[in-house]
């Protein structure tokens, strides 16, 4: 019953968000749309933000499943490509709602930015190579999030998925070239930084 209520509540929230700004949405409006008591919503969610975060969490769970199916788990570029494109294809189903959620005037925009590291978590759950040097991994993760934000901006101005796929592919190829240039010095630097820590542990 609780899962059914959550689905109804999130569906009602997304439906209201199609035609309304995020800041105008209240628990009362969601309760009316979902045809559930306000108290039921309050027992499942703290506030409207927590409903939005639950929606994004469900998007990420679906993104993980789809990207896992579609990707070569030994190929970081392929994984990143599939995470970005699958996520935006899911957003496309509720395009008007997601645009209102991420609008520059939305109270939720900064909270959305804070959820972006989830993409790295999804990547780490798929990628087979667990022996990552920390600074190399950090530089790759930063590049991944930067590319995602650029492609997301293109999605927001109504680029077609085919264009987004081409754009993502080009950006990931370019990032791979840059990454190959910096990987050696980063590995040396990482080794220098990590050596004292390893010595201390021993």
N, C-alpha and C positions, 0 to 999 in steps of 0.2 A: 504493500500500500504506500509506504514512504517513497519508494522509487517512482511509482506512478504519479504521486503528488509532485515530486521533483521535476519529472518530465513535463507535466502540465504547467507548472510554474515557469520553467525556463522557456517553454513554447509560448506562453502568454507574454513573457518579458520581451522575447525576440519580436513577436507580432506587434506589440505596442511600439517598440523601438523603430519599426519601419517608418512610422509617420510622426514620431515625436522626438524631441531632443532628449538626451540622456538625463539631464538635470530635471526635466519635468516628470520623470517617472517616479511613482510612489508605490509602496507596498499595497496601498488600498486599490490603486488602478490595476495592479497585477492580480490581486485577489478577485476583483470583478471580472476581469478577462478570463482568468483561469477557472472561475466558478468554484473557488474554494474559500474557506474562511481565512481572514487575515491571520488568525491565531495559528492556523496550520502552516502558513508561510513563515511566521515568526518562529515556529518550532523547528523548521528546516534551515532557515537562513537568518543571519543577523540583520542584514539590510540589503538594499538594491545592489550595492557593490559586490556582495558575496554571491548574488545570483549571476551577475555578469562574469565573475571569476569562475563560477561553476560551469557556465557555458563555455568559456575559454578552455577550461580543464577537459571538458568532453571533446572539444575540437582537437586538443593535443593528443588525447588517447586515440582518437580515430586517425590522426596524422601518423602516430607511431605505427599503428597496425598497417596502414596503407604503404607507408615508406618502407617498412620491414619487408612487405611482400614484393615491392617493386625494385628494391635496391640490391646491388652487389655489396654485401656486408664487408668486403675487403677494400672497397673503393670509396674513399671519403667524398670525392666530388659527386659521385652518383648518389650517395646518401643525402648530401646537402641539397642537391637538385630536387630529389623526390620529397624531402621534407618541405621545402619552400613551395613547390608546385601543389602538392597535396593539401597543404594548409590553405593556400589561397583558393583552391577549387572548393574546399569546404566552406570558406567564407563566402564564395560566390552564391551559394544556395540562399544565403540571407544577406545579400549584398547591401541593401538599403539600411538594414539594421546595424550591420558592422560599420558602415560608413558613419552613421550617427554616433555609434559607440566611440569611434576613433577621431571624430571631428575635432578640429583645433580648439573649439569652445567647450568640448565635453569635459565634465569634471573627472571622467574616467581615464583620460588620455595618459596621464603620468603613471597611473596604476597599470595600464597596458604595457608601457615601456618597461616597468619593473618585472613583467612576466616574460620578457624576451629570453632570459637565460634558460627557460624551459626548452628552447630549441636545441641548446647544447646538451641538455639531459636526454632528449630524444635521440640526438646523434650518438651519444655515448652508449645508449641502450642497444643501438644497431651495429655500431662499428666493432669489428672483430679485434683490431689491434689495440690491446689494452696497455701496451708498453710505451706510453707516450711520455716524452720528456716534457716537464712542466711548462717551460717557456715556449717551446714549440707548440704545445697544445693551446696555450694561452693566445699566441699570435694567430693560430688557425681559428680559434673560437671567436676572437674579435673580428677577424675578416668575415667569417660566416654571418655574424649578426649584422655587420655593416652591409653586406650584400642583401640580406633579407630586408633590411629597412629600405634600401633603394628599390627593390622589386615591389615591396608593399606600397611604396609611394606611387609607383607606376600603376599598380592594380587600382589604387584609389582614384586615379584620374581616368579610369575606365579602359585600360589597355586589355586587349583580348588575351586569353590564356596562351594562345599560340605565340603571341608576341612576348609574353612574360617568360615562356619556356626558352625562347631564343635569347632573350636578354639575360636570364639566369645562367644559361649555358656559357655565354660569352664572358660574363663577369666571373664565373667560377674558373674558366680556363685561364683568364688573365690573373686571377688571384693565385692559381696554382703556379703560374710562371714566377710571380713575385715571391711566393712562398718557397719555391725551389732556390731562389737567389739568397734568401735570408736564413734558410734552414741550417746551413753549416755554421755561420757565425753564432746563431741562436743556440745551437747544440753545444758549441764551445763555451759560450757564456753560461749556459745552464749548468754545464759540468763544473765550471769554476765556482758557481754559486752553491751548487748542491754538494760538492765535495766536503766542505766544512761540516755541513749538516750530517752527512753520512759518517764522517769521522767521529762526530760527537755521539751519535747513536751507538757506534761500535766501542 
